[in-house]
Amino acid sequence: MRMYDIILKKRRGEELKTAEINFFVEGYTKGGIQDYQASALLMAIFFQKMNKRETSDLTMAMVRSGDQLNLNKINGVKVDKHSTGGVGDSVSLVLAPMVAACGVPVAKMSGRGLGHTGGTIDKLEAFKGFSVDLSEKQFIKNVNEIGIALAAQTGKLVPADKKLYALRDVTATVDNMSLIASSIMSKKIASGADAIVLDVKVGDGAFMKTFEDAKALAEEMVSIGKNVGRDTVAVISDMDQPLGFAIGNSLEVIEAINTLKGNGPKDLMELVLTLGSNMLILGKKVENEEEGRKLLLQVIKDGSALEKLRSFVKAQGGDVSYIDNTELFPKAKYKIEVKAKKAGVISKIHAEAVGIIAMQLGAGRETQESSIDLCVGIIFNRKRGDKVNKEEILAIVYANNEEKGNLAAENLLNEIIISNSYEEKIPIIYGVIK
């Protein structure tokens, strides 16, 4: 078998055999296939695309490129959740304790943030002492004993994806449905969960800007999951404005804690209830979404979801006193108010631009080597559709560098559009793909 023939075959738009896909992934991961040949195949795939069988084969070839977690020793149906990334996305911090409190084990492998999309691991490290470096034995023990564990993905998990994504990033081949779907699903499958719920974002702050593209990606990933024997559901959700009010690591953790205390933003809570009810369905805990919502609301009301967060943080070395007193979280030196220059209605908040502003403050990473500032970020006081008065505070910028903070406040004001009226109604949930 020759790489030349595989490239030529896909360039002509022909279907690749399973053995040919395996040959490519294995050879490239081990270094036997050079970057220039891998780049040529990726470009051929980009233009000629892959069918569902090819995409599933590519996914599983990447899964087999490294270690796979065996979670058979965990009792019950293990359900994982993945988001395609957005701005101010603290969903996992709220969702995981709620689902675990309902009796469905949550065994989650997570990555760090890159660019304007924050990582759950970075946020959790706002708790003093919190560790995401768990052995497989400790990971399984925590899930069995308290119903939840979250660990960092190791370099031994799906190494093919790491190599291929780095190559796609510099060869303009990231934006292909099969390549995106296989990248996401390979990591989820290798992480060992029995069932997967996907949060596919759509809008200005998401990778998928249109509903049509988000729906296509959701369908592709659900198809992969089902083809490899994993129950998979995708929820398509709004990311045309930041989710919730907080953007930034410790700020989002505080918002998550307040949500578990029953004081969360409506959009964040609606998304959590939709994702959570589907996790409970896949976890065989409830029959339908209505039952799931009732159970999830109950664990907020009776405090068991907040208690589950406390047990989770304590089990991974974090200081749980932060949960009772959020003033203990590290604070930024400067708080800069962003005030409306005129009265009207907020008709648009440019989510991606806002995410980049937060990243430039230090809340995200411009490169993998960049360090995160846990304190900085943005808190919105108003959102799309809200009426505002002139000089009303729209948001507060939290910064540790005054010059950066003032620049962020100035730029942020340009990204919050105030109009005379607002009629467009963008849903929080576009739909669920099963």
N, C-alpha and C positions, 0 to 999 in steps of 0.2 A: 504494500500500500504506500502511495506517495502523496505528500502534501500538495504537490503541484496538481495532481488529478482531482483532489478534493476541492481545491480553489476553483479550478476550471469548471467542474461540475456545478458548483453553486453559482458561479458567475453566469452560467447559461440558464439559471433558474430551475435546475433540476433538484430533486429531493435527495438529501443525504441519507445514507443508511446508518443504522445505529452503530455499527462497527466503525464507520468513518468518523462519526462524531466522537466516539470513545477514543479513537486513535489521535485525533486532534487535541482533545482536552488533556489526555494523559501525557502526550508528547510535549505539549507546551508547558504544562505544570512542571515536568521533570527537566526542562531545558533542552530537549532534543529538537524542538521546533523553534525556529528563530522568530524574533519580533516581526520582521518584514513579511514573513509568510502568514503569521497569525493576523497581522494587520490587513493583509489582502483578503483573507477569508472573512474577517469581520466586516469589511467594506462590501464584499459580495453579499453577505447576509443582510446588511443594512439595506441594500437596494432590492434584492430578490426575495427577502423575507424567509421565514421558516413556517412550516405548518405546525399543527398542535402536537403531532407525534415527534417531530424533530425537536420542538421546544422542550417537551418532556424528557427526551433523551439527553439533550444538552444539560438540563437541570440535574438529572441523576448522575451524569458523568462528572459534573462539578461536585456533587455531594460525595461521590466516591473518591475524589481527589485527596481527601484528608480524613481526619477523625470524624466519627459520628457518635453522638451521645446516645447511650442506651439507658432509657428512663423506665425500663420495665419494672424496676424495684419500687417505683412510685405508685401508690395506690390510686385507683380511679382513672378517669379519662383526663389526660394532661392537655390543657388548652393554652395555646400561645397567641399573642396578638402582635401585629406588626403594622406600623404606619409608614406610608410612603414619604412622610416628612412635610413639615409646615412651619409656621411661625407661632410661637407661644403655645406649643403643643405639650401640655402637661398631663395628657390623658392617662398614660400608663401609671402615673403616680396615684391617680384616683381609682382607676379601673381595677388594677391588680388586687389591692386590698379588699375592694367591694366583692369581687368575684370569689376570692378566697374565703371571705366571710360567709358567703352563700354555700360553701362546701365543695367548690370545684377547684382542684389544685392548679396553681399557676406556676409553671416552670419556664422562666423567661431568660433567654440569652439576648443581650443588648449590646449595641455599639456606642461609640462616642460620636458627638456631633461633629459635622464638618460643614463649613459655609454658614449660611443663615439658619440651617436646621439644627436645633439643639438635640443633644443625646441624653437619654434617660440616665445613663451612668453618671454623666457630668452633674446633672441636677441632684442626684442622690448623694453625691459627694459633698454637697453643701452641709449635710449632717456631719458634725465632727466625729471622726473615727470610722465612718462608714467604709466598708471594704467590698469590692466587687470581685475580688480574686478568691473564688471559692474552688476547692477541689471538687471533683465529680461526686465523691462520697459525701462531702459536707452539703453540697447542693441538693442531693437526693434526700439527705437526712432532714434538711430544713423544710423541704416541700412536704415530706411525710408528717413532720411534727407540727408545723404551723400553717401549712397550706400554700406557702409562697416562698420563692427564692428568685433572685436576679443576679446573674453573673455576667462578666465581660466575655465576649467571644475571643477565643484564642486564635493565634496565627495558624494553628493546626486544623482549624475548622474551615473547610472549603477554601484551600489555598488557591485553587484554580480561579475562583471568582476575584480574589484580590489581584492576581496577576492580570487577568483579562480586563478588569475594570480600569486598572491603571493605564492599560494600553488603549482602551476605548476612549478614555478621558483625553488623550493626546492625539487621537486620530479621528475625532468628530464622528464617532460611531456609538455614542451613549444612547441617543434618542431612537431606539428601535424596540418595538414592543416585546419581541421574543427575548432579546438580550436583557432588557430591564426585568421582565418577569422571571427569567431563569436565575438572574442574579439574586433577586429577593427570595424566591422560593427555595433555592439551593441552601441558603443559610437557615431558613426556617425548618426545612426537612432534616438537615444535618443536626439541628438542635434537639431533635428527638420527640417533639410534641405529637400527640395523637391527632389533634385537631388544631386548625389555624383560623383565626379571624383577622381579616385584613382591613385596615382603615385606609382607603384610597382617596387621597385629597384631590380636590379640583378647584382651580381658580388662580388668581394672581400670585398667591404665595406658594403654590404647589408646582411640582414638576409637570403635571398634566394641567394645561391651562383651560381645556375645554371638556365639557361633559362627555362628548363622543370619545375622546382619547382616554379619559378616566374609565369609562365603561368598558372600552376595549381592553385596557390593561387589567381591570378587575376580572373580566371574563377569562382572559388568558391565564391569570394566576389561579383562579378557581379551577379551571380545566386541568392545569398542571397538578394541583393538589389531588384532585379526584383520580387522575390517571395513575398516580403513584400511591393511591390508597390512603390518603389523608383527607378527612372531612374538612372542607374549606368553605368559608363564607367571606364575601367582601362587602363592606359598607362604603358607599361613595359619599363623602362629606365635604362641606364647604371649607375652602381655605382662600376665599376672596378677600377676607380680612383676618387679622390675627384671632386665634381662638382664645376665649376668655379675655381677661384684662391685662395679664402679666406676660412680659417677655424678658427672659433672663433667668439664670439657674436658681438662685435662692429665692427670687421673687416668684417663680413658678411653683417651687416647693411650698412656699407659704400659701399660695392660692390653692394648691392641692389639699393642704391640711384644712384650710377653711371650708373647702368643698366637702370634705369628709365630715366636717362638723355641721354640715347642713347649710352653709352660707356661700355656695359656689355660683359662678356665672351661669346663666340659663343655657347658653350655647354649649358650654363645656359639659354641663350636666346632661343635656339632651343627647350629645354624642356618646357619653359614657353609658347612658342607659340603653342606647341602641346596640353598641358594641357588646356591652356586658350581657344583655339578654340573649344575644346570639351565642356568646361563650357558654352561657348556662344551658342553652338548648343543645349545643354540641357536647357539653359535659354531662348530658343525660339528667340534668337536675330539674328542668322544667320542660313542658310540652310546647309552649309558644312564647312569643315576645311579651305579651301582656302579663303572663305569670312571672316572667323574668324581671320585668320592670317593678312589679310589686315587691318581689323578694329583694331586689337591689335597693329600693327606697326604704325597705324595712331595716336593712343593716346600717343605713345612714341614721335612721331615726333612733334605733336602739343603741347606737354607739359601737356596735361590733366591728364595723368597717374601720373606724378610727383605731380601735384596739388592735385590729389585725395589722395596721400600719405600724403601730408601736412594737408589736412582737417581731415583725419583719425587720425593722430598723435595728432593734436590739440584737437579733440573731446574727446580723452582719456587722456588729461592732459599732453602730451609730449611737450617738447621744440622744436618747428619747426625750430628754427634758426640752429639746427644741420644739417638740410637738405640742407640749403644754404651754410653752412660752416662745412664740415665734420671734420675739425681740432678740433672742439669743443668736439668730442667724447673722452672719457677717453683714455689715452695712457699708454702703458707698459713702464717700466723703461729701459728695455734692448732690443736691436734689434741685433740679431746674424745671420750673413750670413752663408748660407750653400752652399759651393762651390764644383763644380765637380772635382773629382780626376783624371778624364781622359776625353778625347774627345769621342764623339759617338752620339748615338741616344737613347733617353729615351724609353725603351721598356716596362717598368712596374713601376707603383707607387702603392705600397701595401696600399690600401685605409683604410682597417680596422686598420692596424698597425699605420698609420698616425693619424687616429682618436683617437686611444688610447694615442699616444704621446701628442696630443692636450689636451685630457682629463687630463693627468697627469700634464700638465702645469697649469690646472685650468679652461680650457674652457668647460669642461663637468663634470658630477657628477659620482663618483665611487659608491656612495650610495645615497639614497634619501635624506639623511641628509647633504650631501656635499654641500658646498657653491660654487657659480660660480664666477670666476674672469672675468668680462666683457671685459677686455683689452687684454688678452693674446690670443695666437693662432699662426697660420702659414699663410704666404702669399707665394704662389708658383709663380715663374717667368717663369717656363717652365712646359710643360705637356707631356703626352705620345705621342710619334711620333716626338717630337721636336729634332732637332740637337743641340748639345751643345759642347762648347770648354772646354778644361781643365782650371780650376780655374774660370769658369763662375758661376755666382750666380744662383743657382737652386731655392732657397727659402730663406725666412727670418723668423726666429723664434722671436716672440714677447713674452717676459717673464717679470715677476715682481720679480723673484728670479733668480739670475745669475747662480747659480749652476744647477737649474732645466733647465734653458735655454740652457746652454752648453751641458747638457746631452741630451736634446731634439734634438739639432742640430746634435749631434753625432749619435743618433739613427735614425734620419730622413734620414741622408745620406745613411744608410744601406737599407732603404726602397725605395729608388729611384734607379732603375736598369738601368744602361747605357750599351748598347750593340753596336756591330758594325753595326747592321741594325735592322729595324723594318718593318715587312710586314703585321702583323695581323691588320685588320681593325675592331674594335669593334664599332658598331653603337651607337649613342646617344639614339635613339628610336628603340626598338626591334619590337614594334607593339602595336596595340590598340585592346582591347577586349571589345566588345559591347554586 
